[in-house]
Amino acid sequence: MREVRSEIHRMQTALTQRQAQDGSWRFCLESGTVTDAHMIILLRTLGIHDEELVLGLVNRIANLQQANGAWKLYHDEPVGNLSATIDSYYALLYSGYLKKTDPRMDAARRFIKEKGGMTDANMMTKMTAALTGQYPWPKHFVVPVELSLLPASFPLSFYDFVGYARVHLAPMMIFADRKYVHPRSASPDLSDLFVGTAISPGVYPHRQIERFSKDAQSFLASIHDYVRSLPFLSSQLREVALRRLETYMLKRIEPDGTLYTYSTSTFFMIFALLAQGYSQQDPRILHAMQGLKSAVYPTRNGPHLQLATSAVWDTALITYALQSSGMDTSHPSLQSALNYLLGKQQTTYGDWKLRNPRATPGGWGFSDQNTMNPDIDDTTAALRAIHPAAQKEPAAQAAWKRGLNWLLSMQNDDGGWPAFEKNTNSPVIRQLPIEGSDTVSTDPSSADLTGRTLEFLGNYAGMNQSDPQVQRAISWLKRNQHADGSWYGRWGIAYLYGTWAALTGMMATGVSASDPSVQKAVNWLLKQQNPDGGWGESCKSDERLAYIPLGASTPSQTAWAVDALVAVFSEPNPAIERGIDYLLHTGTTQDWTTAYSTGGGRPGGIYFAYHSYRWIWPLLALSHYERKYGRPLP
């Protein structure tokens, strides 16, 4: 226990020293190179000369290239990632700092062609190339713009997509429908990335280059033909649909100029506005560029454009972790964080109200500039953080009540909790032959969100199995447990994350440790422990939907497993002790395992290395261990 207390104190000190002046913590949300590539392409396309930023982004991308010429989404991705390599290759050439004759570019080009070339890339990569004249637009895009005009009662509606998908789809629908190309003489020629025999220089067989999504053009064409045959959708309404999509985007621009705070959707929004006739000097485009620049974070490899900033998420979790570690709530650091979090509670209605019209606002979002897109996980994290203050301070108590009411109102009809929007799980959307429709287009209940919500309700809101909402959530978890005892977590990697969330949630709300579902989960966790005492799971699990060990241990995944076991066992067992020992002896380690991506984004497309996670989750696991099994030492 003395070693545990010493490590807790070390982390407390380090975290308080890293707190920003406004009370927040601002760690990097690091991912691959796609956002950096987007930024270079935007700057060059718009003729914005910020050479310091461009060169910094070029250095980061170049530093992450593998020996075989490829770029990866995560450390142990086999060989490399085709789309990430195309994005990086294109951006480096577009920057002007590297030429095709550079050995690194030659290696990248060989890898791309070996893996099928441009026609086998993902849809976002093809769109980026198409926008700058490097890939032909298909005759029919994935989703017709007229979909935005169809009422919600139709079998297929624009609002059947979840919000973070809609803010990407809206600009895509606009510029794909207009087949927009923003010409720049400096744009590099990518025709040598196509595999096959050219009909003429740079022109390849139509059946290859039109393939935007899952070889489904005939099906998608039938959707277009059906939509455009509806009697009330005349050809004149196409422009109305385009304007509606434009308005949809403009109404969701955040105070920093970004679209929903995502850099990827903002990238596409800028091109959509250009396609709609906006000038490159339009204030909304210039404001969006400033918002993107404000999300650039200095990493060890160079500046990185974060997909989103994670200040609210990091601040809520760190505040909660520091409180759990025994730090007095009157500590200036915690008081400053409390004030920051109270100021970030959302008071406006967002798209969540479409399927939850009777609820009033009260949630929290992920990013510092997020004002209209609250989510379940950030809300429970913020409520945990303000819980002590809500017991005695009127302002915090009022915020607590608003947040709790909003959270409870967001439970899905099936008993679980979504991430962003209630009952947004259309089977039609999930079955569309569109890239990502089965993973990122809807917002079904998930084990991680449901389990973490239960943990909050049980440990902080005084609710248990006697409450009908809790009963329904526990039933959902039990129905969705895998045969091996694990649960899949959508927003973390992946089965370790889901199983931790489900176990801690059920234990917090009174499920017995002897319950068969608990015992199955514990047995599964114990089997996954590594010889060094830690746990580690590969991002491959998220892609293949089956548990795949990393072959090494990571701090956050070890902490999740230890925390789950601590929640179940009344006394520490050897597995817990070995896990604690791993956390104690790797707290200051700096290698690829401590920077491994354990955050989920788009399965097979983007993963996150939260720089805050090596602090947050080990601190919580150690604190829960200390609180349950021993008397804290001074």
N, C-alpha and C positions, 0 to 999 in steps of 0.2 A: 504493500500500500504506500510505503514511503516513496518508492520509485514512481508509482502512479501519480502521487501528489506532486512530485517534482516535475514530471513531464507536463501535467496539467498547468502548473504554474508557468513553465517555460512557454507554453502555447498562449496562455492568457497574456503574458507580457508581450509576446511577439505580435499578437493580434491588436492589442490596444495601441501599439506603436504604429500600426499600419492604418489606423482609422483616419478617414478624411475629415477635413475641418467642419463639414456640414453634418457629421455624425454617421455618414455612410461608410461602407467598405466597398472598394471598387477593384475587385480582382479581374483578371482577364478571362474571358470566355473564348478559349482558343479552339480553332478547328483547322481544317485543311487549308488549301490555297485558293479555293474558288472565289471567296469574297475579295481576296487581294487581287486576283486576276480581274474580277469585275471592276475594281476601282481603277486599275491601270487602263482598262479598255474604256471606261467612262471618261477619264481625264483626257486621254488621247482623242477620243471621238468628239468630245465637246471643245477640244482645243484649249484646255485649261493647263497652263504651264506651271506645274508645281513639281519641279525636278527633284527637290529634296524628298518629297513623299514618294514619287515614282521610283527613284533609285532605292529608297528604303524597302519598298514593296518588292522590287526586283531582287534585292539581296535576300529577303526572307524566302521568296519562292525558290531562288537558286540554291539556298542553303538546305532546303528540304528535298532536293532532287536525290533520287537513289542512284547507286552505281550503275544500274542497268538503263538509266535514262528516264525512269518512270517517277511518278509521284504517288504517294499512298494516302488513304483516308485515315489509317491508323497503323500503329507500329508493326503489327504482325500480319497485315494484309498480305496475302500471297502475291509475290511478284510486283504488283502495282495496280493502279486504278486507271482505266482507259480515259474516262471523262475528265478526271482530275489532271491527267497528263496533257490532254488536249487543251484544257483551260489554261494551264500553266505555260505550255508551249506557246500558245497564241499570245498571251499577255506579255511574255518575255520578248517575243518578236515585235509586238506592237509598241513596246516601250522604246524600242530603238537602241537599247543598250546591248542586245545580243543579236547576232545574225544567224541565218540558217546554216552557215558554214562553221559555226562554233561547234566543237566536238560534243558539247552537252546537248545542243539542239539536234544534232545528227542522231545521237543516242535516243533522244525522246521520240524523234520521228520514226526510227526503226521500231521502237516499242509500240507506238500507236498503230503502225501498219501490221505488225505481227498480231495485234489483238483485234483486228477487224477494221481499223480505220474509223473515219468520221461517221460512217453510217451506223456503226454499232455503239456510238456514244449515247448518253442519256438525253432526254428531251431538253433540259435546261442548257446543256452544252450546245446542242444543235440550234436552239433559239438564239443564243449569244452570237453564234457564227452567222445565222441568217440575218440578224439585225444589222450586221456590219458587212453584208454582201458576200459572205463566205459559204453560204449553204442555201439552196433554193427553198422557198416557202412551199409547203404542200398545197395541193388544190383545196383540200379541206383541213382545217385545224381540228384539234381534238374536241373542242367545245364550241358550238356556234354562238355568236354574240346574242342571237335572239333568245337564248336561254334566260338571259337577264330580264326578259319581259314576261316570262311565263309565271302564272300565280303559284304560290306555295302549295296549292292543292294538287298540282300536276304530279304525275309519277316521278318526274325529274325536274328539279328546281335548282336555280343558282344557289339558293340558301340551304340546299341539302349538303353542300360542301361546308366544311368547318371554316371558321374565320381565317385562320392562317393559310388555308388553301385558297380561299376566295381572294385574299389580297394579292396572291401571286397569279391566280387565274385571270382576274379582271384586266390587268395590263396585258397579259399574254393574249387574251381574246381580242383586245383592241388591235395590237400591232400585227398579230397573225392574220386577222381578218383583212386588214389594209395591206398585208404583205409588205410592211414597211421596211425600207433599207436606208440606213443613214450612211451615205457614201463618204469615205475619207481616202484621199490619195495615198496616205501613209499606211493604210491598213495592209498588213502582210497577206500574201496569197496563201491560202490553205489547200489549194487544189491537190497538192502532193500528199495530202492525208487521206485521200480516197483510195480504196482498194478495188482493183478491177481494171478493165480496159476502157479507156475514155473514148466516147463517140467523137469528140473533138477536144482540143485543149481545155481542161477544166470542166468538161461536161460529161457526166456519167449517166448510166442507164436510169431512166425515170423511176423504175420500180425500187431502185436502191435509195436514191436521195430523197424520195418522198416519205420514206418510212420514219415517222416521228414517234410512233408509239405502238409497240407490241404487234406489228404487222396487222393493224386493225383498220386500215383505211377504208375498206369496203363497208365495215360496220359503221364507222364514223360518218361516212358519206350518207348512209341510210338515215342517220340521226338528222343530218343537215336537210336532206330531202324531206323528211317527215315534218320537221319544224317549219320549214319554209313553205310547206303545202297547207299549213293551217290557215283557214279562211281569214282570220283576224290579224294574221301577220303578213301584211303586204310588203312588197320590196321597199317601200318608203320607210318602213319601220326599222330597217337595218340601221339607218343613221340615228334613229331614236334610241335603239339599243346601245349603240356605241357611246352616245352622250350619257346614257344612264350609267354605263360602266365607268365613264370618266368621272361623273358626279360621285359615284360610289367611292372611287379612289380619293378624290379631293376631300370628301367628308371624313376620311380616316387618316388624314395627315396629322401627325403628332406635333407638339410644340417645337420640336427640334427639326421639323421639316421632313422626317422620314415617314414612310407608310407603315403604320402599325409597329414602328421601331425596328423592323427587320431590314437589314441591308440588302438582302436578295430581292425582296418585293420592291424596295425603293429603287434599286437598279433597273428593274423592269418598268416601274412607274415612269421614270424619266424618259425612257424610250417610247412608252405609250403616249405621254404628253407631246413628245415630238411628232409622233404619228398623227396626233389630233391637231397639229398645226401650231403648237406652242413654239415660241422662239427659244433658242438656246440661252438667251439672256432673261427669260421669264423669271420673275422673283421666286416662283414656286420651285423651279428647277435649281436655281442658285441656292435657295434655302435647303433643298434636299441634299445638295452636294456638301453644304456646311454641316448638315446633320450626319452625313456619312463620315466626314473628316473627324467629327467629334467622337466617333466610335472607334477610331484608330488607337490601338494600345501598343506600347513598346514591349516587345518580347525579346528573349535572348537571341532569337534569330533575325530580328528586325521588326519594324512596325507591322501590325496586323489589323486589318479591318474586321472587327468582331461582327458576327451575324446579328447579334443584339448585345446590348450591355446588360449586365446582371446585377446591378447595384442593389435593387430592392431585395432580390432573392438572397444575395450574399449577406446583406445587412440583417435581414430577418433571421437567417439561420445562424449567423455568428452571434447575434444578440441572445438568441435562445441557447446556443451552446455555452456561452460565457455564464449565463444565469445558471444553467444546469451544472456547470463546473464549480459552483459555489461563490462566484463573484457577487458581492452585495449589489442589489438593484439600485442603491443610491450612488453607486460609482459614477463619476462624471462621464465615462465612456458609454455606459449603458443609458444614462439619462439623455445624452446627445443622440444616441441611436434611436431611442424611443421617440424623441421629437421628430426626427427624420421620418420614421415609419408612419407616425400619425399624419404627417403631411402628405404621404403618398397614398392614403386610402382614397379610392375612387368614389366620386359622388355623382358622376354622369352615367346615363344609360348607354350601354354598348350593344353590340349585336346579340349578346346573350339573352336580351329581353325578348327576342323573337319567339323562343320556345319556353320562356319563363316570364310571361308578361306581368304577373302579379307581384313579383319581387321588387324590392327597392335596392339601389346600389349600395355597396359596402365592401367589395372585394379589393384585393391588391393585385398589381401586375408584376411582371418580371423585371422590366427595365426602368431606369430612372425617369425617362420621358414618357412612360406608358400611362395614358389617362383614360383609355376606353376599352381596354382588353384585359380585364382581370382574369385570373385563373385560380383553380382550386388549390394547387400546391402552394403558390405564393400567399394565398389568403390564410391557409392554416399555419404557414410558417410565421407570418406577421402576427397572427392571433396568439401563437405560442409566446412570441417575443413581448407582446404588450400585456400578457396575462397578469403578471404581478402588479403592474400599474393599474390595471382595470379593477383590482380589488379595493382601491382606495382613492383613485383620482377620477373625478366626474368625466373629464374629456376622454380619457382612455376607456372608461366604462361605456360611454356612449358609442365609441368606435368599435369596441368589442361586440356590443349587441348588434350593431349594423352588420359587422362582418360575419358573426355567427348566423344571423338570420339569412343572409345571402347564401352562405355556404350550405345550410340545410335545404334551402329552396332549390339548389342545383343538383340534388340527387336524381339520378336517372330512374325511369320507371322500372328498370330491371333490378334496382337495388344498389347498383354500383355508382361510382362517381366518374365523370369525364374530366378532361383537363380544362376545357374552355366553355363549351356550350352543351346545354342539356338536350338529351334525346336526339343527338345529331349522329345517327348511325344508319343512314339509308342503305338497305341492301342493294338497291339499284346502283347507287354510286360505287359501292364496294365491288360490284361485279363488272363495272365498265372496263373495257380493255384499254385503260389509260394508265400510263406509267405512274405508279404510286397510289392508284385509286384504292387499293386494298390496305394501305398502311398510313397514308397521310391526308387523305381527302375527307375522312370522317373523324368523329371524336367519341368512340365507344367507351363504355366503362372499362377501366383498367385496374389491375391488381395493385399497382403502386399507388395510384390516386385513392383507391378505395381503402387500402390498408393504412395509408398515412392519414387519411381523414378520420378513420376509426381511432387511430392512436391519439389524435388530437382530441376527439370527442370524449374518449375514455379518460385520458390523463389530465385534460384541462377544462373540459366542459361538464364533467360529472355525469356523463351518460354511460349506460351499460346495456346489457342484453335485454333488459326489460323494456327498453325503448323500441318502438316499432321500426323506426328508421335504422337503428343499429342492427336489429334482427335481420332486416332485409339485406343489409350490406354484408353481414356475416354469411348469410345464405348464399349471396352472390359469390363470395370468395370460395366457399366450399364447393359450389357448383363448377367453378372455373379453375380449381386446382388440377394440375397435371397428374397423370397416373404415378409418376415417380415421386410426387410430393412437393414439387416446386410450383412456383407461379412465374409467369412472364411479366417483366416490368417494361412498360412502354418508353419511359423517359430516362431510364438508366440502363446500364449493362449488367445484366438483363434479367437472368433468372435469379442471380444472387440478390439483385435489387428488388425484384418483385416478391421474392420469398421473405426477405427481411421486412418489407413493408406490410405484407399480409400477416406475418407472425406477430410483429409488434402491435399491429392494429387489433388483432383478435385477443391477444393477451391483455391489452389495455382495457378492453370492454368486457372482460370477465370470462372469456372462453377458458376452459380448464386445460392445464398443461397435459392432461392425460387424454384429451380429445384426439380421436384417430387422425384428424387432419393435421393437428399440431405435431403429433408424433411422426407422421410421414414426412412432414417438412423438416423436422429436426434431423431425422435420419438421413435425408437427402443432403442437408447442409454438412453434416459430419463427414459424409463420404467425399465431399469436395475440398476438404482442407488439405493444404499442401504440406510437404515435409518440413518447411521452414515455419509452420504454424499459421501462415496467412492463407488468404483466398485470392484467386484471380480468375477472371472470366474474359474471354476474348469478345471483341465486337462482332466476330463471325457468328456468335450466338444470335445476335439481333438480325442478321441477314438470313440465317438458315432456320430460325425459330426452333433451335435445339441447343441445349447447353454444350458449349465447347470451352474447355479449360484454356487459360492463357499460357500455362506452363511457367508462370511466375506469379508472385503475389503483388497486390497493389494496396496502398493505404486505405482508400475509400471502400473498396470491396471487402477487405478484411474487417474494417470497422462495421460494415453492415452485417456481416455474418456474426461477429462477436456480439453486437448489440441485440440481434435476434435471439441468440442463445442466452444472453443475460436476461432477457425478458421472460424466458421460459423456465430456466432452472433456478430453484431456490438457493442452491449452493453452487459455487464455481466447480466445474468439472475440468478434466485435463485439456479438452479442446478449447475451452474458454481461456484457460491459463496460457496455453501456447499462443493463442491469438493475441492476448494482451502482451505477451513477451515480444511478439513480432512488432506490435505497434510501438512498444517502448524502445526497441533497438533499431528502428528504422525511421524514427521521427525526424532526423536531420539528414537522411539520405537524399541524394539528388542524382537520379538516373532515369532511364526511360520508364521504369515502372511507376515512379512517383509522378510522371507527367502523362501517363497513359489516359486515353480517352475513355472515361467511364460514364459519360453523359450521352443519352440518345437524342438524335435529331430526326433525320430522315433515313430510315433503314436502308443501308446500302448506298447512301448518298452523302450524309454528313454526320459526324460524331464530334462530341465536345470534350475537351480537357478543361474542366473547371479548375482554375488555379487555386480556388478557395477550398476545394474538396479535401485536400490532404491535411487541412487544418480542422475543418468543421466536423467531419465524421469521426476521425480518431478522438478528438476532444470529447465528443458526445459519448462514444463507446467507453472511453476511460472513465468519464464522469458517472455514467450509469453503473459501471462495474463498481466504482468506489462507493457510490451511494447505497447500492444494494448489499454489498458483501463486506463492507468494512466501515469503521468510523473514520471520517475525514481527519487527517492530521493537520495541525496548525502550520 
